Amino acid sequence: MDEIEENRRRATKLMKRIFMQFRGLLDEKLRPYGATTAQIRLLHAIRSAPGSSGAELARQCEVTPQTAQSLIQKAEKAGWITRSKDDINERIVTALLTPSGEKLLKIADRFIRNIEAMIWKDISPRKLDSLIDVLEQCLHNLGPK
């Protein structure tokens, strides 16, 4: 393996490790609230598109419909969302955040901002801009999603 290939592999592994550490830290902070990163992602999806069906939420959260259904059921049981039948199609069940779900998202957003501050500590705006350019090019290279 040549040096360029090694550096590419190393960069890919570092991105994965950063993501895994981020998720682990967030899960640790959310544990006392009975929540996980996956559940927070679901709540964010519901907040950004209220009334979404389970299938739509699965697509937004990039999980299987079965996983989305499990997350939805746990969120409903915890009182973070309410579900009701769609006004147009009664076979579709939609979800909305409750005040408790909104409160949990505010708490999670604070944790996320704190972890992001840790990640970007001592990184200059210029370096961050360059990194964003590189990551956007990498995403573009993988094709449309």
Sequence and secondary structure as in RCSB ss.txt:
>XXXX:A:sequence
MDEIEENRRRATKLMKRIFMQFRGLLDEKLRPYGATTAQIRLLHAIRSAPGSSGAELARQCEVTPQTAQSLIQKA
EKAGWITRSKDDINERIVTALLTPSGEKLLKIADRFIRNIEAMIWKDISPRKLDSLIDVLEQCLHNLGPK
>XXXX:A:secstr
  HHHHHHHHHHHHHHHHHHHHHHHHHHHHGGGT  HHHHHHHHHHHHSTT BHHHHHHHHTS HHHHHHHHHHH
HHHTSEEEEE SS TT EEEEE HHHHHHHHHHHHHHHHHHHHHHTT  HHHHHHHHHHHHHHHHHH   
